[in-house]
Amino acid sequence: MYVDNQVNLAAVAEWEFGVGRGVNSLVCLIVGTGTGAGMILNGSLFRGYSHAAGEIGWLLHNESLCRRRFPALGRSVDLHQGEGMPQRVFDTLEVIDKEYLAGNFNIKDLSNPVALRTNPSLRLVNNMTDYLTLAIASLCAVVNPATVVLAGDISKGARLLADRLGERLHGKLPLVPRIFVSELGQRAVALGAVMMVLDATTLNTAIANLP
């Protein structure tokens, strides 16, 4: 019997079958009801010393958080000092992303103080972009992946986010990774689980990290 979390399984699937094919290092970033990152480093799944690698829900992005304790793993309500990322954020992303793909939304509005002040929907998208920029910059500064895959509920607006994040990260990292939207969707976790079992039992042990 093999057990792993869905973020790791999604990372394996994106590396084997998805937009991460052909690279030896990637980060699969999932933001939805939970937040996490699965990492493939040098062709192997990286779990960390206590299998807590990629728990970006614990990233301290505000100095005031340094003076507090958090009793539960990845408590986004605590870490974000608010309601976290409710469903309305992802619904808003989906609407604006469709407008963006249709050519009816100017991405520069996300940098326009007047537009942000008068449009609550844009503020939601901008806040999400801020959070993702900090998370991706922190991860990339440490593990330097070739590719970052956006998955989970944020994929509803990920085309807009991918373009915006590339712009935001420029000049903030030695090398900005390629940012892609997951093509596997809900299949990613199941495909990753299949590959983990095959690699651990019949193919090889590289991904499973087993002796």
N, C-alpha and C positions, 0 to 999 in steps of 0.2 A: 504494500500500500504506500502511495506517495502523496504527500500533502504539501501544498504551497499556496501562497496568496495570489489573488487574481492579477495584481500588477506585475508580478514576476512572470506569470504565465502569458500575459499579454505581450510583454517585452520579448519573450522567446518566439511567440508567433509572428510578431512584426519583423524579427530578425530572420526567421526562416521563410516566411511566406509574404510578408507585407512590404511596406516602403523601406524597410531597413535591410532588404536583401543585398548582399554583396559588401556590407561594411562589417568591420570587426568590433566596433564600439558604438553603442547607441543608448539613448535614454528614452523610455516610453513613459510619458507623463500623463497620468489619469487624474482628472478633476471632476468630481460629481458629488454623490452623497458622501464620498470619502476622497482623500487626496493622497497620492503616492506616486513613486517613480520606480520602475523596474529598470535595471541596468545590465547591459551586456558589455563586458570589458574584455578586450583581447579574445573575443570568441567564446567567452564563458559567462554564465549568469553569476552576477556578484550579489551575495546576500549580506555580507558583512559579518563581523565577529559573532554577534548574537542574532543574526537574521533580521536586523532592523535597518539595513541599508536602504536608502530611498524613502524613508519616512519623512517626507518634506512637510507634512503637517506640523512638524516640530521646528521648522525653520523660524528663528527669532528675527523678524524683520523690523522690529521697533525696539529702541533702547529701553522703553518702559517695561518690556517683557522680561528683561534681565533680572528684575527685582521680584519676580513672581514664581510660584510653583504651579505645576499643572498635574492634577491627579490622574488624568485619563489620557491614554495614547492619542495624540493627534486631535485634541479637542479644538476643532476649528472655531467654535464659539468663543473659547477663551483666547486662543492665539490671535484671532482677528479682532478681538475686542468689539464684537457686535454679533449680528445674527448669522455670521459665516457666509455661506454661498447658497442662498435659497433657490428654489426652482425658478423663480422669476428671472434670475440672472441668466440662466441657460435659455429660457424661453425668449428673452430679449435678444440674446446673441443670435438665436436662430432667425428671428425676424430681420435683424439688421444685416446678417450675413446674406440672406436672400436678396436684399436690396443692393448689397455690395456686388454680388455676382452678376446682378442684372444691370449694373452700371448706374444705379440710382442713389448710391451713397458715396460721398467723398471721404476717404480715409483720413484726410487732413482735418476733418471736423473733430477727430479725437485729440487734436492738439490745439483746438480753438477754445480759449477760455470762455468766450461768450457763449458758444454752442454748449459747452459743458455746464455752464451755469444755468442755462435755460432749458436744457433737455435732460430729464432724469434718466432716460434710457441710455444716453451717451455716457452719463456718469457711471452707470453700472458697468458698461463695457470697458470704460477707462480704468475703473477700479480693478476689474478682473485682469486687465492687461498689466497693471502695476504689479499685482500679485505674481502673475506668471513670469514677468520680467525678472523679478527678484529671485524667484525659485530657479529659473533656468540659468541665470547668471551665476548663482551660487553653485549649482550642480556642475556647470561647464568649467568653472574656475578650478574645480577639484578633479574631475574625471575626464574633461576634454573629449567629449564624444564627437563623432563625425556627424551624427544625426540625432535630432530630437523629434519624437513622434507624439502628437497631441491626440489623446483618446479620451473615452468616457463622455460625459455630458457636454464637455466643452467642444467636442467635435461638431456639435450643432452649429457652432459659429467659428469653426477652426480655420476656415480659409481666410477670413478677415483677420483672425488672431495671428495666424502664421505670418501674414504679410506685415502686420503691425509690429509683431515681436521682432522680426528680422530688422526692421527699421529702428526699434527701440534699443536693441542690443548692439547695434553697430557702434564701434568706438568704445564699448564697455568691456570687451573681451579680446584677448589676443587673436582668437579666431572664432567667428560666429558660426555655429553649426548650421547645417541645413535643417530647416524646420518643415515637417510634413504633417498632413492630416492622415490619421489612420484610414486605411482602405478596408480593413477587416471588420470593423464595427463590433457587433455582439459576438461574432465568431472567434475573436481573438483569444479569449480565455480558453475556450474548448480546444482550439487548434494548439495552443501552447501546452495544454495538459497532455494531449496526444503525443506531442514531440518529447515532452519530459519523460514519459513512460518509455517511449521507443529508445530514446538516447540512453536511458538508465538500464535498459534490459537487453536490447538487441543490436543497437547501432554503436554508440560510443558513450563515454561518460563525461565528455567535455562540458556540456551544458549543465548536467545534473550535479557536477562537482562531486561525484562519488569515486571512491578508490577503485 
